Each structure stands twice: as structure tokens, then as C-alpha cells.
Amino acid sequence: MPSETVPQQQRADVIHNIGYRHYEGPRLGRAYARRSLFAQSLRGAYGLGRSAKSKVAPMLLFAVMCVPAAIIVSVAIATDLKKLPVEYTRYAVMLQAVIGLYIAAQAPQAVSRDLRFKTIPLYFSRPIETVDYVAAKFGAMASALFLLTAAPLVILYTGALLAKLDFADQTKGFAQGLVSVGLLSLLFAGISLVIAAITPRRGFGVAAVIAVLTISYGAVSTVQAIAFEQDSTGVVRWLGLFSPITIIDGVQTAFLGASSSFPGGFGPGAGPGAVYVLVLLGLIVGSFGLLMRRYRKVGL
């Protein structure tokens, strides 16, 4: 072996002990991770921080929700109406198809990529638990939906004040509308996330969410109309329990002073309304529980 190659081999065999340095920075913990995941998911629900194409659908649907409110306000101001032609509690029910399209598109987007690319265990390798992940996703989707449904109510309320309508009546109606869309946001977010979390395929999730939210409303409305034509008005009230949007309709009719969209206006009274509230809360809590069960399995 040539002598000049020996030092070269010796240098290659040297182990450089650079030591091990402990991390000395701040340890932000679970709360920071939960807040970060919530903020990221909320931004993603409107395409923020993503490609321009991802912003088109949510921003367009947001505009579709707000434009009718702006038109109503313009007409009210121009014609000196004594009250708004649409109640605050009725607005979301009237545009429930737009809300369904939005949540059908965004709920699978919030959870399907983590499931498809199997990144859930990576989240749980950090100081974050299953409840943190589920709470962040649930809270982000409900918040995104609340922004979508509350923004037109803010436009209506602002326009009503500019039109010099009665301040007390408008403030009461606005507060009732916010409570209504808040409950709607929690219910729709919970149901949609449970459906979307079943499959990593975003297309299947979108179709399933639309089927549950939209088709169920059409089916319940049809059966209610048939029952009303047969003078079975008592049945009309209870049929509303089988569709998410009619559950919201029943709750706000019974307790928020809204007019019912049920055939004949036969919304639930205080007694049946209490059942509607229990079913509503049960679905919200049950959705959270099902998400916890789902992510305990996929997080292994």
C-alpha cells in the first residue's frame, strides 16, 4: 500500500465528537400546539396560506352568503321599510344549501389529508393528545362556519341601524340570530367532520356530507308536506328531528322567537322544543365523542 494513502485512510476513520446539546429554548406545550392547529385549520377553511385555486370556492360561497343581505339592506334603506323583510333567524335557513356546499367542501379538506397521508401519528408524537387534535379541528370548522353565517347577519344589523329601524327590536333579533347560527355551526361542523373522518377519500366525504345535510332536508320536508296535507299536524312537528337544518328550525321556533318553516307553520312548542334541544345537544356531544373514538384508532 502506498505510504501517501495511509494518512488519508486514518483521517477518514476519525470520529468527530461534537457532543450532544440539550434543547434550551421555551417548551410551549399542548396549549400552544392546540392553538396552532386551530389557527392553521381555520385559515385553511378559507384557503388562506394555500394556493389561489383553494381560495376560490370558500370565498365565492362567502360572497354568495353576504350578497343577498346587502341587497336586502339596500332595499330597506332606499324604500324606508319599517322592518327588514327577512328575520335574522330565518336567513341561514333560507340559504342552507349554500351552507351545506361550504361545509361539504371544507370538512373533508380539514381531515382527509391527515388520514390519507397517515400523518396523524406524527401529531401525537408531539405534546398533543387526541382530545387536543379533535378539539382544534372541531373548533376551527365550527368557527369557520360561524363566520360564514354570522357575517350576513352583521350586514343586516348594520343596515337596519342605518335605516333607523327600532334599535331594541333589531338588537334582540340580531342576538337571537347569532345564537341560532352558533348552534347551527356546532351541529353542522360535528356531523360533517364525523362523516369526513370515516374515509380518507375527499370526494367520498364531500358526497356523503351533501347527502346527509341536503338530501335529508328534502326528504323530511317532503314527508312533512304529505303529513300536513293529511291533517297530521302533530306528526309534522316530530318529523323535523330527522334533519339537521329542521332541528335548528325547531329550536329557534320554540325558544328564539323565529317563525317556523314547517308546513302550516306548525313548529314545535315549548314541550317538543325541549326535545329538539336535547337532540341537538346530543348530536353535538355525540359527534365529538365519535371523533375521539375515530382518532384514538388512527393515531396508533
C-alpha positions, 0 to 999 in steps of 0.5 A, spaced: 500 500 500 502 506 498 505 510 504 501 517 501 494 513 502 495 511 509 494 518 512 488 519 508 485 512 510 486 514 518 483 521 517 477 518 514 476 513 520 476 519 525 470 520 529 468 527 530 465 528 537 461 534 537 457 532 543 450 532 544 446 539 546 440 539 550 434 543 547 434 550 551 429 554 548 421 555 551 417 548 551 410 551 549 406 545 550 399 542 548 396 549 549 400 552 544 400 546 539 392 546 540 392 553 538 396 552 532 392 547 529 386 551 530 389 557 527 392 553 521 385 549 520 381 555 520 385 559 515 385 553 511 377 553 511 378 559 507 384 557 503 388 562 506 396 560 506 394 555 500 394 556 493 389 561 489 385 555 486 383 553 494 381 560 495 376 560 490 370 556 492 370 558 500 370 565 498 365 565 492 360 561 497 362 567 502 360 572 497 354 568 495 352 568 503 353 576 504 350 578 497 343 577 498 343 581 505 346 587 502 341 587 497 336 586 502 339 592 506 339 596 500 332 595 499 330 597 506 334 603 506 332 606 499 324 604 500 324 606 508 321 599 510 319 599 517 322 592 518 327 588 514 323 583 510 327 577 512 328 575 520 335 574 522 333 567 524 330 565 518 336 567 513 341 561 514 335 557 513 333 560 507 340 559 504 342 552 507 344 549 501 349 554 500 351 552 507 351 545 506 356 546 499 361 550 504 361 545 509 361 539 504 367 542 501 371 544 507 370 538 512 373 533 508 379 538 506 380 539 514 381 531 515 382 527 509 389 529 508 391 527 515 388 520 514 390 519 507 397 521 508 397 517 515 400 523 518 396 523 524 401 519 528 406 524 527 401 529 531 401 525 537 408 524 537 408 531 539 405 534 546 398 533 543 393 528 545 387 526 541 382 530 545 387 536 543 387 534 535 379 533 535 378 539 539 382 544 534 379 541 528 372 541 531 373 548 533 376 551 527 370 548 522 365 550 527 368 557 527 369 557 520 362 556 519 360 561 524 363 566 520 360 564 514 353 565 517 354 570 522 357 575 517 350 576 513 347 577 519 352 583 521 350 586 514 343 586 516 344 589 523 348 594 520 343 596 515 337 596 519 341 601 524 342 605 518 335 605 516 333 607 523 329 601 524 327 600 532 334 599 535 331 594 541 327 590 536 333 589 531 338 588 537 334 582 540 333 579 533 340 580 531 342 576 538 337 571 537 340 570 530 347 569 532 345 564 537 341 560 532 347 560 527 352 558 533 348 552 534 347 551 527 355 551 526 356 546 532 351 541 529 353 542 522 361 542 523 360 535 528 356 531 523 360 533 517 367 532 520 364 525 523 362 523 516 369 526 513 373 522 518 370 515 516 374 515 509 380 518 507 377 519 500 375 527 499 370 526 494 367 520 498 366 525 504 364 531 500 358 526 497 356 523 503 356 530 507 351 533 501 347 527 502 346 527 509 345 535 510 341 536 503 338 530 501 335 529 508 332 536 508 328 534 502 326 528 504 323 530 511 320 536 508 317 532 503 314 527 508 312 533 512 308 536 506 304 529 505 303 529 513 300 536 513 296 535 507 293 529 511 291 533 517 297 530 521 299 536 524 302 533 530 306 528 526 309 534 522 312 537 528 316 530 530 318 529 523 323 535 523 328 531 528 330 527 522 334 533 519 339 537 521 337 544 518 329 542 521 332 541 528 335 548 528 328 550 525 325 547 531 329 550 536 329 557 534 321 556 533 320 554 540 325 558 544 328 564 539 322 567 537 323 565 529 317 563 525 317 556 523 318 553 516 314 547 517 308 546 513 302 550 516 307 553 520 306 548 525 313 548 529 314 545 535 312 548 542 315 549 548 314 541 550 317 538 543 322 544 543 325 541 549 326 535 545 329 538 539 334 541 544 336 535 547 337 532 540 341 537 538 345 537 544 346 530 543 348 530 536 353 535 538 356 531 544 355 525 540 359 527 534 365 529 538 365 523 542 365 519 535 371 523 533 375 521 539 373 514 538 375 515 530 382 518 532 384 514 538 384 508 532 388 512 527 393 515 531 396 508 533 
